[in-house]
Amino acid sequence: MNTRPETPARRSILRQPSWAQRAETAFFGLLRLGTYFVLACAAVIFLDIGIKGGRVVFQVAPPFVNVPFLTQAPETLNVFTLDGVKTKLGDREFRAFKAAHPEKLQGVAVESYVYSAGGIFPDIVGTVLLVVGSMVIALVLGVFSAIYLSEYAKDGPFVRFLRLSIVNLAGVPSIVFGLFGFGMFVILFNWNVSLLAGWFTMAFMVLPIIITASEEALRAVPKGLREGALALGATKFQSIRTNVLPYALPGILTSSVLAIARVAGETAPIMFTAAYVVRDQMPWQVEKWTDFFFQGVMALPYHIYVVASKIPQNEYTRDVQYGTAFVFLFTVAAVALCAIVLRARLRKKYRW
C-alpha cells in the first residue's frame, strides 16, 4: 500500500493526460464536428426546400393550398405579351384561348416552357403506388426468407454463404438493380415499362435490408416463447406464427421504414422499369382490371430529375422543382409515419 503523501507536484503529474488520451480526445472532437457539420448541411438543404417549396404549395389566400398544383397534370407553359400585359397560360388554356381568339395571337411571339405549368398529381399517385406495391412484395418475401434463415435453416457453409450474399446485395448500386429489372421483367418476361416491373425491381433492391433486419428481430424474441408453445403441443410453424412473429413485427416495421425511404427516393430503377416522362392516362383508366398492373406511371423523383437536368432551365421551372421536392419529401414522410405509428402500437400490444 502506497503511503506517500500526495504533494501538489505529484498530483499535477498524475492528472496530466497521456499522448494517447489527447489523441483520442482530438479524434472524437473531429468526429463530433463532422457530425454537426453534416447535420447543419442537411438542415440547410431541408430548410431551403421547405421555404421555397412551401411558397409553391401553400398560399396566403384561401384555400391556403395550391390546389391546381396538387390536382392537375404537368403542362407546357406558354408566355406571351398581349395588349401590354404579360400573360401566362398552361397548354390546355392556351389551346382554348387560341381557338376562341385566333386573331389576337396573330404576330404575337409565344414562348413555351415545358413542365412549367399545371401540377404533379400523376407523379404523386405513381410514387405512392410504386412504394406501396414494392413494399408489400418486399415484406412478404423478406419476412418468409428471414423466418427460414432464423428458425429452420441449420448453420453451415451454405447458410453462411447466403447471409454473406444478402449483406453484399445491400451495397449494390441502384442502377444495377434497374438494369437487372429492365433485362428480366421488361424484356424477358415481356412486362414492358409497367407498375409490375417497377414493383419487383424495387422490392428486390430493398430485400436485403428487410431480410437482415427481420432476421435480427426474430432472433431477439426469447426462446422461452418458442419452447412454451412447443410444450403445449403446438407445431413449430404454429409457435412461430403465434408466439414469435407478432413480437418481432416492431423490428420488422423498423426495417420497412428504412426501405420506404430508399424505394421512394430512387430514380434509376424506375427510370428503366416503371416511369414515364409524361403519362396522360392514370393507371386505373383501363378496360380490363388486369391491365392496371401493366401500366407505366409518372413518379416524383423521376419528374424532379427531368425538370432539373433534362430541360432548359428558366425562371419558371424553379417553382416546379422546389414544389415537387417539397411534396416528395412530405409524401415519403407521410408513408414512413404510417409505419412508425403502426410499429408504436404493436410495441404497446406485444411485450415480453
C-alpha positions as CSV (number, residue, x, y, z in Angstrom):
1,M,0.0,0.0,0.0
2,N,1.4,3.4,-1.1
3,T,1.5,5.7,2.0
4,R,3.5,8.5,0.3
5,P,1.7,11.9,0.8
6,E,0.3,13.4,-2.5
7,T,2.2,16.6,-3.0
8,P,1.0,19.3,-5.4
9,A,3.7,18.4,-7.9
10,R,2.9,14.7,-7.8
11,R,-0.8,15.5,-8.1
12,S,-0.3,17.6,-11.2
13,I,1.8,14.9,-12.9
14,L,-0.8,12.2,-12.2
15,R,-3.6,14.4,-13.7
16,Q,-1.7,15.2,-16.9
17,P,-3.3,13.2,-19.8
18,S,-1.1,11.0,-21.9
19,W,-0.5,11.5,-25.6
20,A,-2.9,8.6,-26.4
21,Q,-5.7,10.3,-24.4
22,R,-5.0,13.6,-26.1
23,A,-5.1,11.9,-29.5
24,E,-8.4,10.2,-28.6
25,T,-9.9,13.4,-27.4
26,A,-8.9,15.2,-30.6
27,F,-10.2,12.4,-32.8
28,F,-13.6,12.3,-31.1
29,G,-13.7,16.1,-31.3
30,L,-13.2,15.9,-35.1
31,L,-15.9,13.2,-35.3
32,R,-18.2,15.5,-33.3
33,L,-17.5,18.5,-35.5
34,G,-18.0,16.3,-38.6
35,T,-21.4,15.1,-37.4
36,Y,-22.5,18.6,-36.6
37,F,-21.4,19.8,-40.0
38,V,-23.3,17.1,-41.8
39,L,-26.4,17.8,-39.7
40,A,-26.0,21.5,-40.4
41,C,-25.8,20.9,-44.2
42,A,-28.9,18.6,-44.1
43,A,-30.8,21.3,-42.1
44,V,-29.8,24.0,-44.6
45,I,-31.0,21.8,-47.5
46,F,-34.3,20.8,-45.9
47,L,-34.9,24.4,-44.8
48,D,-34.2,25.7,-48.3
49,I,-36.6,23.2,-49.8
50,G,-39.2,23.8,-47.1
51,I,-39.2,27.6,-47.6
52,K,-39.1,27.7,-51.4
53,G,-41.2,24.7,-51.9
54,G,-43.7,25.8,-49.2
55,R,-44.3,29.0,-51.1
56,V,-45.3,27.0,-54.1
57,V,-47.6,24.5,-52.3
58,F,-49.1,26.9,-49.8
59,Q,-50.6,30.4,-50.3
60,V,-51.8,33.2,-48.2
61,A,-55.3,33.4,-49.7
62,P,-58.0,30.7,-49.1
63,P,-58.0,27.8,-49.5
64,F,-54.3,28.3,-48.4
65,V,-53.2,25.4,-50.6
66,N,-52.2,25.5,-54.3
67,V,-54.9,23.1,-55.4
68,P,-54.1,23.1,-59.1
69,F,-50.5,22.2,-58.4
70,L,-51.6,19.2,-56.4
71,T,-54.5,18.0,-58.6
72,Q,-53.5,18.7,-62.2
73,A,-51.1,17.1,-64.6
74,P,-47.9,18.7,-65.8
75,E,-48.3,21.1,-68.8
76,T,-46.3,23.3,-71.0
77,L,-46.3,27.0,-70.0
78,N,-47.0,29.5,-72.8
79,V,-45.9,33.1,-72.1
80,F,-46.8,36.0,-74.4
81,T,-47.5,39.7,-74.2
82,L,-50.9,40.8,-75.3
83,D,-52.0,44.5,-75.1
84,G,-49.0,45.3,-73.0
85,V,-49.9,42.6,-70.4
86,K,-47.7,39.6,-69.9
87,T,-49.9,36.5,-70.0
88,K,-49.0,33.0,-68.8
89,L,-51.3,30.1,-69.7
90,G,-51.0,26.4,-69.4
91,D,-51.2,24.3,-72.6
92,R,-54.9,23.5,-72.2
93,E,-55.9,27.0,-71.5
94,F,-53.7,28.3,-74.3
95,R,-55.3,26.0,-76.9
96,A,-58.7,27.0,-75.7
97,F,-57.7,30.7,-75.9
98,K,-56.2,30.2,-79.4
99,A,-59.3,28.5,-80.6
100,A,-61.6,31.2,-79.2
101,H,-59.5,34.3,-80.3
102,P,-57.2,33.3,-83.2
103,E,-57.0,36.9,-84.4
104,K,-55.4,38.1,-81.1
105,L,-52.4,35.8,-81.4
106,Q,-51.5,36.8,-85.0
107,G,-48.0,38.2,-84.9
108,V,-47.6,37.6,-81.2
109,A,-44.4,35.9,-80.1
110,V,-45.2,33.0,-77.8
111,E,-42.5,31.4,-75.6
112,S,-43.1,27.8,-74.5
113,Y,-41.6,26.2,-71.4
114,V,-42.2,22.5,-70.9
115,Y,-43.3,21.2,-67.4
116,S,-43.6,24.7,-66.1
117,A,-47.4,24.8,-65.7
118,G,-50.1,22.5,-64.3
119,G,-49.4,20.3,-61.4
120,I,-47.9,17.0,-60.2
121,F,-50.9,14.8,-59.3
122,P,-50.0,11.9,-61.6
123,D,-46.5,11.9,-60.1
124,I,-47.9,11.7,-56.5
125,V,-50.2,8.8,-57.5
126,G,-47.4,7.0,-59.3
127,T,-45.0,7.4,-56.3
128,V,-47.5,6.1,-53.8
129,L,-48.4,3.1,-56.0
130,L,-44.7,2.2,-56.5
131,V,-43.9,2.5,-52.8
132,V,-46.9,0.6,-51.5
133,G,-46.7,-2.2,-54.1
134,S,-43.0,-2.8,-53.8
135,M,-43.1,-2.7,-50.0
136,V,-45.8,-5.4,-49.9
137,I,-43.8,-7.7,-52.2
138,A,-40.6,-7.0,-50.3
139,L,-42.1,-7.5,-46.8
140,V,-43.7,-10.8,-47.8
141,L,-40.6,-12.2,-49.4
142,G,-38.3,-10.8,-46.8
143,V,-40.2,-12.0,-43.8
144,F,-40.5,-15.5,-45.2
145,S,-36.8,-15.6,-46.0
146,A,-35.9,-14.3,-42.6
147,I,-38.1,-17.0,-40.9
148,Y,-36.4,-19.7,-42.9
149,L,-32.9,-18.4,-42.1
150,S,-33.7,-17.8,-38.4
151,E,-35.9,-20.7,-37.5
152,Y,-35.5,-23.6,-40.0
153,A,-32.0,-23.3,-41.6
154,K,-29.2,-25.2,-39.9
155,D,-25.9,-23.2,-39.6
156,G,-23.5,-24.4,-42.2
157,P,-21.3,-23.2,-45.1
158,F,-24.3,-22.8,-47.5
159,V,-26.4,-20.7,-45.0
160,R,-23.3,-18.6,-44.1
161,F,-22.8,-18.0,-47.9
162,L,-26.5,-17.0,-48.2
163,R,-26.1,-14.4,-45.4
164,L,-22.9,-13.1,-46.9
165,S,-24.6,-12.7,-50.3
166,I,-27.6,-10.9,-48.7
167,V,-25.2,-8.4,-47.0
168,N,-23.3,-7.9,-50.2
169,L,-26.5,-7.3,-52.2
170,A,-27.4,-4.4,-49.8
171,G,-24.4,-2.5,-51.2
172,V,-25.1,-3.0,-54.9
173,P,-25.8,0.4,-56.7
174,S,-29.4,1.0,-57.6
175,I,-28.6,1.4,-61.3
176,V,-27.5,-2.3,-61.3
177,F,-30.9,-3.3,-60.0
178,G,-32.5,-1.1,-62.6
179,L,-30.6,-2.8,-65.4
180,F,-31.4,-6.2,-63.9
181,G,-35.2,-5.3,-63.7
182,F,-35.1,-4.0,-67.3
183,G,-33.4,-7.2,-68.6
184,M,-35.6,-9.6,-66.6
185,F,-39.0,-8.1,-66.1
186,V,-39.3,-5.7,-69.0
187,I,-37.6,-7.7,-71.8
188,L,-37.5,-11.4,-70.7
189,F,-41.0,-11.5,-69.0
190,N,-42.3,-9.0,-71.5
191,W,-44.0,-6.9,-68.9
192,N,-42.8,-3.7,-70.6
193,V,-42.4,-0.5,-68.6
194,S,-45.1,-1.1,-66.0
195,L,-46.0,-1.0,-62.4
196,L,-45.4,-4.7,-62.0
197,A,-41.9,-4.5,-63.4
198,G,-41.2,-1.5,-61.1
199,W,-42.6,-3.2,-58.1
200,F,-40.5,-6.3,-58.4
201,T,-37.3,-4.3,-59.2
202,M,-37.7,-2.0,-56.2
203,A,-38.7,-5.0,-54.0
204,F,-35.5,-6.9,-54.9
205,M,-33.5,-3.8,-54.3
206,V,-34.6,-3.4,-50.6
207,L,-35.0,-7.1,-49.9
208,P,-31.5,-7.4,-48.3
209,I,-32.3,-4.7,-45.8
210,I,-35.6,-6.3,-44.8
211,I,-34.2,-9.8,-44.6
212,T,-31.3,-8.8,-42.4
213,A,-33.4,-6.6,-40.1
214,S,-36.3,-9.1,-39.9
215,E,-33.9,-12.0,-39.0
216,E,-32.4,-9.9,-36.2
217,A,-35.9,-9.1,-34.9
218,L,-36.8,-12.8,-34.9
219,R,-33.6,-13.7,-33.1
220,A,-34.3,-11.1,-30.5
221,V,-37.5,-12.9,-29.4
222,P,-36.7,-15.0,-26.3
223,K,-36.5,-18.8,-26.8
224,G,-38.9,-19.3,-23.9
225,L,-41.8,-18.2,-26.0
226,R,-41.0,-20.8,-28.6
227,E,-40.4,-23.5,-26.0
228,G,-43.6,-22.7,-24.2
229,A,-45.7,-23.1,-27.3
230,L,-44.0,-26.3,-28.2
231,A,-44.5,-27.7,-24.7
232,L,-48.3,-27.1,-25.1
233,G,-48.4,-29.2,-28.2
234,A,-48.1,-26.6,-31.0
235,T,-46.2,-27.3,-34.1
236,K,-43.1,-25.3,-35.0
237,F,-45.0,-23.2,-37.6
238,Q,-47.8,-22.5,-35.1
239,S,-45.3,-21.4,-32.5
240,I,-43.6,-19.1,-35.0
241,R,-46.9,-17.7,-36.2
242,T,-48.4,-17.1,-32.8
243,N,-45.5,-16.6,-30.4
244,V,-42.6,-15.3,-32.4
245,L,-43.7,-13.3,-35.4
246,P,-46.1,-10.9,-33.6
247,Y,-43.4,-9.9,-31.1
248,A,-40.9,-9.4,-34.0
249,L,-43.2,-7.2,-36.0
250,P,-42.0,-3.9,-34.5
251,G,-38.4,-4.7,-35.5
252,I,-39.6,-5.7,-39.0
253,L,-41.5,-2.5,-39.4
254,T,-38.4,-0.6,-38.4
255,S,-36.6,-2.1,-41.4
256,S,-39.6,-1.2,-43.6
257,V,-39.2,2.5,-42.6
258,L,-35.6,2.4,-43.9
259,A,-36.7,0.6,-47.0
260,I,-39.6,3.0,-47.8
261,A,-37.1,5.9,-47.8
262,R,-34.9,4.1,-50.3
263,V,-37.7,2.9,-52.5
264,A,-39.3,6.3,-52.8
265,G,-36.1,8.2,-53.4
266,E,-34.6,6.0,-56.2
267,T,-34.7,7.2,-59.7
268,A,-32.5,4.8,-61.7
269,P,-34.6,1.6,-61.2
270,I,-38.0,3.2,-62.0
271,M,-36.4,5.0,-65.0
272,F,-35.8,1.7,-66.7
273,T,-38.8,-0.3,-65.5
274,A,-41.8,1.8,-64.5
275,A,-41.7,5.6,-65.0
276,Y,-42.7,7.7,-68.0
277,V,-41.8,11.4,-68.5
278,V,-45.4,12.2,-69.5
279,R,-48.4,9.9,-68.9
280,D,-51.8,11.4,-69.6
281,Q,-53.7,8.3,-68.6
282,M,-54.0,7.2,-65.0
283,P,-53.2,3.6,-64.1
284,W,-56.8,2.7,-63.3
285,Q,-58.2,4.2,-66.6
286,V,-58.1,0.8,-68.4
287,E,-60.6,-1.5,-70.0
288,K,-59.6,-4.6,-68.0
289,W,-58.6,-4.6,-64.4
290,T,-55.6,-6.8,-65.1
291,D,-54.2,-4.1,-67.3
292,F,-53.7,-1.9,-64.2
293,F,-50.6,-3.8,-63.3
294,F,-49.1,-3.3,-66.8
295,Q,-49.4,0.5,-66.9
296,G,-46.4,2.8,-66.6
297,V,-46.7,5.8,-64.3
298,M,-45.1,9.1,-63.6
299,A,-43.1,9.4,-60.4
300,L,-41.9,12.4,-58.3
301,P,-38.1,11.5,-58.2
302,Y,-38.1,11.0,-62.0
303,H,-40.0,14.2,-62.5
304,I,-37.5,16.1,-60.4
305,Y,-34.7,14.6,-62.4
306,V,-36.3,15.5,-65.7
307,V,-37.2,19.1,-64.7
308,A,-33.8,19.7,-63.1
309,S,-31.5,18.3,-65.7
310,K,-33.2,17.4,-69.0
311,I,-35.0,20.6,-70.0
312,P,-33.6,24.2,-70.4
313,Q,-33.6,26.0,-67.0
314,N,-35.5,29.2,-66.7
315,E,-37.3,31.3,-64.1
316,Y,-40.5,29.2,-64.4
317,T,-39.0,25.8,-63.8
318,R,-37.6,26.8,-60.4
319,D,-41.0,26.8,-58.7
320,V,-41.8,23.4,-60.2
321,Q,-38.5,21.9,-58.9
322,Y,-38.9,23.2,-55.4
323,G,-42.6,22.5,-55.2
324,T,-42.1,18.9,-56.4
325,A,-39.2,18.3,-54.0
326,F,-41.3,19.6,-51.1
327,V,-44.3,17.4,-51.9
328,F,-41.9,14.4,-52.5
329,L,-40.4,14.8,-49.0
330,F,-43.8,15.2,-47.5
331,T,-45.1,12.1,-49.3
332,V,-42.2,10.0,-48.1
333,A,-42.5,11.3,-44.6
334,A,-46.3,10.5,-44.5
335,V,-45.8,6.9,-45.7
336,A,-42.9,6.4,-43.2
337,L,-45.0,7.9,-40.4
338,C,-47.8,5.4,-41.0
339,A,-45.2,2.6,-40.5
340,I,-43.8,4.3,-37.4
341,V,-47.3,4.7,-35.8
342,L,-48.1,1.0,-36.6
343,R,-44.8,0.0,-35.0
344,A,-45.5,2.0,-31.9
345,R,-49.0,0.4,-31.5
346,L,-47.5,-3.1,-31.9
347,R,-44.9,-2.4,-29.3
348,K,-47.5,-1.5,-26.8
349,K,-49.6,-4.6,-27.6
350,Y,-46.8,-7.2,-27.8
351,R,-44.3,-7.1,-24.9
352,W,-42.2,-9.7,-23.2
